């Protein structure tokens, strides 16, 4: 089974959302756009979410650890650097094996 960490971006909110899932990133994006998780959730505040990055993980615990790490950074610059410098993702995957 494949697990992913995905990062969405909303231009309206000028914000990122980080999550993890067993679903494909495109499926998870659709659920957020259709407000499947409810109108009171963060992603319900915008309707322009786009997939920014997907990180394929080897197991659920790795995906959760990487998601937690990215959220702990609390930095949009860190997230944009993940996309700009793929070696950062490799380091994350190795660190959280």
Phi, psi and omega in degrees: 000139181262138174240146181229156163250132180233148177234126178256154176230137175244121176291322179302315181271348187050052187214159177249155172230130180246133178211174175227157186195161169271341181284163173293151183302320181294324177293316180296320177301314179303317180299320178293317181295326180274008179056036180303328184272002176112158182281349181265000181275157184304316184290346178285348182287345181220157180239016183242026180299136176232147177289124183260312180213146170233132178241117179278128183247160183275339179202174184294318183295324176295315180298316180294321179294318180291318177302313180299317179299313182297316179296322180296329180295330179048048186216120175290330177296318178301316181294317179294327176293327176302320180286321183286326184237087183304338179296336175295322178293318178302319180295319177299314180299320179290321181295323185249049181291000000 
